[in-house]
Amino acid sequence: MVSKDWIDKQTRWLEIGIVIYDSRKWSGGYGTTALQIWINHIFQNTDKLEHIGLTTWSGNPSMMRVAEKLGFQKEAQIRKVRYYNGKYYDSMKYGILRDEWKNVGKN
């Protein structure tokens, strides 16, 4: 499942996400492919959008690699704000600009 959420539609601040429910599909390239298609779709169909954000957490290194593989830049790391199973994790914020996406050769 892919998603998009306006953090602030008036200022055109958009975040995307992905969930792969079947763990047998993890690390198989499905997430990367789905996000490529989704990002292309969003940039092609959302006028004047210059930035797409993606937030994950340090407990999900696979998603961090996917973001970086797709050309996203790490824009922020908010330390120890996600508590899970007795441990704190960092929130990892990534972003890509329309011009950067065009230059990665993904569309």
Helices and strands as residue ranges (DSSP letters): E 2-8, G 9-11, E 13-18, G 23-25, H 30-45, E 51-57, H 61-69, E 73-84, E 87-97, H 98-103
